[in-house]
Amino acid sequence: MDARLQRRIQRYGWDLAVDPYAQHWHALLAGVQADLLALAAPQPGEQVLDVACGTGVATLAIASAVGSGGSVLGVDLSAGMVASAESRAQAAGVSQARFDRMDAEVLKLPASSFDLVVCALGLMYAPDADAALREMHRVLKPGGRAVIAVWGERPRCGWASVFGIVDAEVQSEVCPLFFRLGQGEALAHSCAEAGLTVTLSQRKDDSLWHADANAACEAAFAGGPVALAWSRFGEVTRARVRASYIDAIAPWRQGVAYRLPAEFVLVVAYRPAN
């Protein structure tokens, strides 16, 4: 897929997904978010960048950790996500967090300006993830650290069938390279290629619990490029897609509920001090 088209799909898809994503995914991803923040360990007074910040869940947690002497900037390709994050920060009275719409592959920020960069489950969506990693390296201060989480291996993520099901209804793949960085040590290798020194690479097994088939479908069709495709489907297509997805996740049904396996990869890396 053409990179410019993919970015456009991502941007408008996530604009559509703001409220459904918050409703269905904040709780589902709370575990991996907590793991990422524990590894990042933001300190009072630090300057932090949250790449692909979404609705600002991690950004606001980091703002609390860095305190009034620090600051955190959340950036996202989606204007809708940025607006939602700004609203959350204002409602919480958090003044040390600010937000801006920005492409992770071209960060319009000074070099060597952050102590810490985090990216929680956003790097998979970048058409050129390697460029995004190089930008993270560039904006980190020497000795600064990056903490990144991506989804793991496709077979270990029970919801992954949604991509193929939606792809069958559209003219091009909705997110063709989504699981690339979750394969083996791909994320660690890409970090090293970007000039970062990797100190930790680990896998985390988790599960996504849905109360029923309707909740599972609402979550599956709430994210980014899938949300954009879903918004354009007619009722007949939607019914067909829902039925196919429910069939695909049937192995993880527990009564009326579903507990889908999920895997994540987390990496901690540093920009060399010299």
MOVEN-V69917 format. One record per helix or strand. SS is the DSSP state (H for helix, E for strand). FROM is the first residue (numbers start at 1). LEN is the number of residues. If there is no record, write none. Layout:
<<SS | FROM | LEN> <SS | FROM | LEN>>
//
This chain:
<<H | 3 | 23> <H | 30 | 11> <E | 47 | 5> <H | 57 | 10> <E | 71 | 6> <H | 79 | 14> <E | 97 | 5> <E | 114 | 7> <H | 123 | 3> <H | 129 | 11> <E | 140 | 12> <H | 154 | 3> <H | 158 | 10> <H | 180 | 3> <H | 186 | 8> <E | 196 | 15> <H | 213 | 8> <H | 224 | 9> <H | 235 | 14> <H | 250 | 3> <E | 253 | 2> <E | 257 | 15>>
//
